[in-house]
Amino acid sequence: MARAVAERGAEGADDIVVVGGGVIPVQDYKMLRDAGVAAVYGPRTNIPEAAREVLGLVRKVRKAA
């Protein structure tokens, strides 16, 4: 995911929101966020809440563009 963020920036595509999910160690969340991942979702994530959050992140980026 961090690589995707870096390549996104190198391509001038900063309007792409990168989110990740799955079995990601909790101790890696901060590193991913610091690298530019907008949100990280682990097991047992409430899907409707995550969807609302992702939509909010996308809307925020679209407004800024």
C-alpha positions, 0 to 999 in steps of 0.5 A: 500500500505504501508503494501505491501511495508513492507511485501515485505521487510520482505519477501526479495522481494525488487525487487517488485515495488509497485505502487498505484492508485485510489481516494487517498487523495493528502495529503497521497501521501508523506506518501505513497512515504516515506513508499516506494511506488514507484509511486502514481496515482490519478484520471485523470492520463494520462494512457500512461504517467503512463505506461511509468513511471511504465515501467521505474521503473521496468527496473530500479529495474531489472538493479539493480538486 
